[in-house]
Amino acid sequence: MKRTRFVRVVAMFAMLTISGISATVFIAPTSAFAAEASGADIIASGRKYLGTPYEYGASINQTATFDCSSFTKRVFGLNGIELPRSSKQQIEVGTSIPKSQAVAGDLLFFRDSEDPSVPSHVAIYTGNGTMLHATASKGVTFTDIDDSYWSKRYMGTRRVLEVNQVETIKQPTEVQPPKQTTQTRPSTDRYKYHFDRYNSYFNNNYYRFW
């Protein structure tokens, strides 16, 4: 009886393997490094909420309003990545990278003038010098990262995607034009040599022809 049950279990796992189903797909990610979302996925999810009003302390269980960190939490959560609730907690997730190396999907943090050591705002970098975030004045919107208000409050950048998959466009391979084949022309010295030779022969035998 035990042997039969064992065989059935082995057969079941074999069928799951053949079907391409892994038991791990049923386990929800427990950290920001558990899913393989790309930066493009994150931005696409965030775009859907453009224009959504801002509300400080907005509930994470609804999408009618957002504050900065509830917005990032929602967007990353849609891609299987669980972020903490506040910007102060989110800055502890992932890896710190220089601003110059930021790519789409990275998180940008900004400090409060009252306490410069604590982040008070978080945004999602979208590439090309812009970020997507929930602001008190415009709700969910795109903003230039070099905006005078935000640039002086910039605090740091964090990469929370395990592999930040950046879509790279392969440059077309330059096609080299076919090499022109040049016909080798006889050297003029060669003609001159034969001309001088025949001219000398003719002069030496001039009277023989007459």
N, C-alpha and C positions, 0 to 999 in steps of 0.2 A: 504494500500500500504506500509506504513512504517513498519507495523507489519510483512508483508511478507518479506521485505528486512532484517529485524532484524533476522528472523528465518533462512534465507539463510546464513547470516553471521555466526550465531551460528553453523549451520550445517557444514559450511566450516572449521571452527576452530576445530570442533569435528573430521572431517575427517583427518585433518592434524595431530592431536594428536594421532589418532589411527594408522596412517601411520608412526608414529615416527618422524615426521618432525617438527622441532622447528623454529619459526621465527628468532631466534637468530643466526641461522647458516648463514644467509645472511648478518650478520653484521661483517665487517672485524675487527680483533682485533686492539685496539687503543693503547695498551701498551704491555710491555714485559710480563705482567701477564695474557694476554687474552687467550692464547692457552695452551693446555696440551700436549706439546711435551715431550718426554723422552730424557735422555742423549744419549741413543743409537740412537735415530732418528737424533739428531744433528750431532753426529760423522759420521753416515752413509752418511749424506748430504755433509759433509765436505770432506770425502774421495774421492768423485767424482772429486775433483779439484786438487788432488795431482799432483805436478809438474807444475802447472800453474805459469807462470812468475810473478815476482813482478814489480809493477809500483807505485811509490809514487803518491798519489792523483788520483788513478785509478777511472774511472767512475763507479758508482754503477749500471749503466744501461747495463753493459756488463760483460762477464765472461772470456774474453781472458787474462786479467791481474787483479791482486789484489794488494792492500796494506793491511796492517794488519786489519784495521777496516772495509774496504769495504768487506773483506773476511768474517769476523764474521757477518756483517750485512746481507750479502747474505745468508749465511748458516742458520742463525736463521730465516730470512725472508721466506725461503723455508718451514719452519715449523710453519708459521703463527705468528711469533714473530718479531715485528718491533723494531729494535734497532736504536739509533741515529747514525749519520755518523762517528763521530770521537771517538777515544779511550778516549779522555778527557770527552766526553759526555757519553760514554757507562759506565764509571766507576761510574756514578751517578745512574745507573739503578740497580734495584734488591736489594739484601741484602748482606752486607759484612759478610764474614765467614772466620775463620782461614784456613790457607793453609793446615793444617793437616786434615781438614774435607772436602776438595775438592773432588767432585765426577765428573764423566763424564758429560759434558755439562756446567760446571761452567766456568766462564771467569777469566783468569789470566792477571794481568796488571803489566807492567814493566816501570820503570822510565827512564828518560833521564838524563845522567850525568850532563848536563848543567843546568837542572832545576829539582831537585829530587822531587819536590812537584807536578809535572804534569806528568801523564802517557804519554809515547810516543809509547807504543806498547801493543797490546792485543792478547791473544791466547785463544784457547779452550782446557780445560783440558780433556784428553781422558781416564784417569785412568791409573793405574800401573806406575805412575811417568812420564808420557809423555804428551805432548801437541801438538796440531795441529794448525799451524799458517802460515801466509804468511811472509816470511823473504826476506830481500834484496838480500841475497847471494844464496838462494836455491829455492825461490818461496814458494809455498804451500808445507809444509813438516812436518814430525813428529820430535820432539826434546825432549830430556830428560830435565825435569824441573830442574834437579840438574846440568845441563851444567854450566860450570864455568862462561861463558859470561852472561847467563840469571839469574842465581841464585843470583848474587850480585846486580842485577838490579830489583829484584822482589819487587813489591809494594803492591799488595793486590789481593784478590779473591772475586768475586761477583757471587751470585747465582741469575740468572734471570728467571729461570723456576719457575712457581707458585708452582708446586709440582715436584721436581726433582726426576723423577721416576727412581730409580736405580733398575736394574734387580738383584734380589737376588736369589741365587741358594739355594734351601732348601736342607739342609743336610739330607741324608737318615736316617730314624729312625733306631737306632741301635736295632737289633733284639736280644733279650735276649735268650740265649740257654735254653732249658727246664731244669728245675731243676732235678738233678739226685735223684731218690728215692733210698735211702739206706735201705736195709733190716735190721731190728733190730735183732741182734743175741742175743741169751740168754746169760745172764751174766755167766761168768765162776764160780762166787760164787755160783750160783744156782746148777751147776753140782757138785761142791765140797761139798755142803751141803748134797745132796742126796747120794754122794759117802760115805761120813763119816757116814751117817745114816745107810746105808746098811752094811758097814764094821763093825760098832759097833754091829749091829744085828747079823751078821754072827759070830763074835767072841764070843758073849755071848751065842750063841746057837750052838757052834761048835760041842759039843759032842752029841747033839740031832740028828745031821745028820748022825752020825756014829753009 
